[in-house]
Amino acid sequence: FAFAMAALMVGTALIAGLPGNALLVCLRTSAPWIVRAAGLVLIVVGIYEGYFFVKAGM
């Protein structure tokens, strides 16, 4: 968990600090798709956890 969080923070800092805002503009324009993809991942993980909870008999 700590490694993933650190990698995301370093990546965000590098993107924000790069000269020229082309990458930042690209990320801003694709933000709605990123949010939708994250929502889909959360839904799939929630369904999996619910299935695992029922399957384990808890």
MDTraj code that builds the backbone (N, CA, C; nanometers):
import mdtraj as md
import numpy as np

residues = "PHE ALA PHE ALA MET ALA ALA LEU MET VAL GLY THR ALA LEU ILE ALA GLY LEU PRO GLY ASN ALA LEU LEU VAL CYS LEU ARG THR SER ALA PRO TRP ILE VAL ARG ALA ALA GLY LEU VAL LEU ILE VAL VAL GLY ILE TYR GLU GLY TYR PHE PHE VAL LYS ALA GLY MET".split()
xyz = np.array([
    [0.0830, -0.1189, 0.0000],
    [0.0000, 0.0000, 0.0000],
    [0.0873, 0.1251, 0.0000],
    [0.1876, 0.1254, 0.0847],
    [0.2737, 0.2425, 0.0947],
    [0.3500, 0.2661, -0.0355],
    [0.3950, 0.1594, -0.0996],
    [0.4669, 0.1752, -0.2256],
    [0.3769, 0.2327, -0.3337],
    [0.2549, 0.1828, -0.3424],
    [0.1615, 0.2332, -0.4438],
    [0.1290, 0.3798, -0.4188],
    [0.1076, 0.4165, -0.2946],
    [0.0768, 0.5558, -0.2624],
    [0.1961, 0.6456, -0.2939],
    [0.3155, 0.6001, -0.2609],
    [0.4348, 0.6792, -0.2900],
    [0.4547, 0.6944, -0.4404],
    [0.4309, 0.5880, -0.5157],
    [0.4455, 0.5948, -0.6611],
    [0.3460, 0.6930, -0.7216],
    [0.2237, 0.6924, -0.6731],
    [0.1247, 0.7878, -0.7235],
    [0.1624, 0.9316, -0.6893],
    [0.2123, 0.9539, -0.5700],
    [0.2510, 1.0896, -0.5308],
    [0.3709, 1.1386, -0.6127],
    [0.4675, 1.0515, -0.6357],
    [0.5836, 1.0898, -0.7168],
    [0.5402, 1.1167, -0.8600],
    [0.4546, 1.0322, -0.9143],
    [0.4045, 1.0534, -1.0502],
    [0.3286, 1.1839, -1.0638],
    [0.2449, 1.2149, -0.9667],
    [0.1702, 1.3405, -0.9693],
    [0.2644, 1.4598, -0.9608],
    [0.3645, 1.4513, -0.8752],
    [0.4600, 1.5610, -0.8625],
    [0.5392, 1.5805, -0.9915],
    [0.5775, 1.4717, -1.0564],
    [0.6519, 1.4834, -1.1820],
    [0.5657, 1.5436, -1.2925],
    [0.4407, 1.5018, -1.3002],
    [0.3513, 1.5562, -1.4024],
    [0.3293, 1.7050, -1.3801],
    [0.3096, 1.7444, -1.2553],
    [0.2851, 1.8853, -1.2251],
    [0.4101, 1.9700, -1.2480],
    [0.5277, 1.9110, -1.2324],
    [0.6504, 1.9880, -1.2436],
    [0.7153, 1.9880, -1.3806],
    [0.6664, 1.9089, -1.4721],
    [0.7283, 1.9034, -1.6043],
    [0.7094, 2.0349, -1.6794],
    [0.8118, 2.0774, -1.7519],
    [0.7955, 2.1982, -1.8327],
    [0.6999, 2.1726, -1.9487],
    [0.6239, 2.2711, -1.9801],
    [0.5228, 2.2531, -2.0848],
    [0.4044, 2.1784, -2.0261],
    [0.2896, 2.2291, -2.0478],
    [0.1719, 2.1724, -1.9837],
    [0.0949, 2.0773, -2.0742],
    [0.1595, 2.0221, -2.1750],
    [0.0884, 1.9355, -2.2691],
    [0.0312, 1.8122, -2.1991],
    [0.1113, 1.7497, -2.1145],
    [0.0638, 1.6304, -2.0445],
    [-0.0459, 1.6654, -1.9450],
    [-0.0303, 1.7773, -1.8772],
    [-0.1309, 1.8217, -1.7808],
    [-0.2624, 1.8540, -1.8506],
    [-0.2549, 1.9172, -1.9663],
    [-0.3761, 1.9480, -2.0430],
    [-0.4425, 1.8190, -2.0890],
    [-0.3628, 1.7232, -2.1309],
    [-0.4170, 1.5941, -2.1740],
    [-0.4881, 1.5239, -2.0585],
    [-0.4297, 1.5282, -1.9406],
    [-0.4940, 1.4665, -1.8248],
    [-0.6229, 1.5384, -1.7877],
    [-0.6237, 1.6695, -1.7990],
    [-0.7452, 1.7448, -1.7662],
    [-0.8580, 1.7129, -1.8636],
    [-0.8250, 1.6969, -1.9904],
    [-0.9302, 1.6673, -2.0875],
    [-0.9807, 1.5239, -2.0741],
    [-0.8971, 1.4343, -2.0239],
    [-0.9407, 1.2956, -2.0080],
    [-0.9916, 1.2661, -1.8674],
    [-1.0047, 1.3668, -1.7837],
    [-1.0500, 1.3465, -1.6459],
    [-1.1859, 1.2775, -1.6365],
    [-1.2857, 1.3137, -1.7186],
    [-1.4140, 1.2420, -1.7074],
    [-1.4007, 1.0916, -1.7326],
    [-1.3153, 1.0537, -1.8260],
    [-1.2963, 0.9110, -1.8534],
    [-1.2224, 0.8427, -1.7393],
    [-1.1290, 0.9128, -1.6786],
    [-1.0556, 0.8564, -1.5652],
    [-1.1505, 0.8324, -1.4485],
    [-1.2404, 0.9276, -1.4240],
    [-1.3377, 0.9130, -1.3152],
    [-1.4309, 0.7956, -1.3433],
    [-1.4760, 0.7822, -1.4659],
    [-1.5645, 0.6701, -1.5012],
    [-1.4932, 0.5361, -1.4849],
    [-1.3678, 0.5299, -1.5267],
    [-1.2918, 0.4051, -1.5132],
    [-1.2711, 0.3699, -1.3660],
    [-1.2420, 0.4696, -1.2842],
    [-1.2246, 0.4448, -1.1411],
    [-1.3550, 0.3966, -1.0785],
    [-1.4663, 0.4556, -1.1191],
    [-1.5959, 0.4110, -1.0694],
    [-1.6252, 0.2675, -1.1082],
    [-1.5925, 0.2322, -1.2310],
    [-1.6137, 0.0952, -1.2771],
    [-1.5284, -0.0032, -1.1970],
    [-1.4048, 0.0339, -1.1704],
    [-1.3173, -0.0525, -1.0905],
    [-1.3756, -0.0715, -0.9506],
    [-1.4248, 0.0363, -0.8895],
    [-1.4838, 0.0253, -0.7564],
    [-1.6071, -0.0638, -0.7563],
    [-1.6892, -0.0538, -0.8593],
    [-1.8085, -0.1383, -0.8683],
    [-1.7694, -0.2851, -0.8818],
    [-1.6737, -0.3141, -0.9686],
    [-1.6304, -0.4527, -0.9891],
    [-1.5703, -0.5100, -0.8604],
    [-1.4888, -0.4328, -0.7923],
    [-1.4286, -0.4801, -0.6673],
    [-1.5361, -0.5015, -0.5611],
    [-1.6343, -0.4129, -0.5549],
    [-1.7434, -0.4300, -0.4594],
    [-1.8237, -0.5559, -0.4855],
    [-1.8517, -0.5839, -0.6118],
    [-1.9238, -0.7069, -0.6469],
    [-1.8405, -0.8296, -0.6096],
    [-1.7117, -0.8241, -0.6369],
    [-1.6247, -0.9366, -0.6012],
    [-1.6223, -0.9582, -0.4504],
    [-1.6095, -0.8506, -0.3739],
    [-1.6065, -0.8649, -0.2283],
    [-1.7391, -0.9178, -0.1751],
    [-1.8495, -0.8726, -0.2321],
    [-1.9794, -0.9252, -0.1915],
    [-1.9909, -1.0734, -0.2215],
    [-1.9462, -1.1136, -0.3390],
    [-1.9473, -1.2551, -0.3768],
    [-1.8597, -1.3366, -0.2817],
    [-1.7408, -1.2857, -0.2528],
    [-1.6496, -1.3564, -0.1629],
    [-1.7098, -1.3675, -0.0233],
    [-1.7760, -1.2618, 0.0232],
    [-1.8385, -1.2612, 0.1553],
    [-1.9468, -1.3682, 0.1636],
    [-2.0302, -1.3777, 0.0598],
    [-2.1375, -1.4777, 0.0576],
    [-2.0790, -1.6180, 0.0428],
    [-1.9797, -1.6325, -0.0435],
    [-1.9190, -1.7638, -0.0692],
    [-1.8485, -1.8171, 0.0557],
    [-1.7885, -1.7290, 0.1338],
    [-1.7175, -1.7712, 0.2545],
    [-1.8142, -1.8036, 0.3681],
    [-1.9416, -1.7701, 0.3522],
    [-2.0413, -1.8024, 0.4534],
    [-2.0362, -1.7123, 0.5745],
    [-2.0004, -1.5888, 0.5534],
    [-1.9920, -1.4961, 0.6663],
    [-2.1227, -1.4278, 0.6905],
])
top = md.Topology()
chain = top.add_chain()
for i, resn in enumerate(residues, 1):
    res = top.add_residue(resn, chain, resSeq=i)
    for name in ("N", "CA", "C"):
        top.add_atom(name, md.element.get_by_symbol(name[0]), res)
traj = md.Trajectory(xyz[None], top)
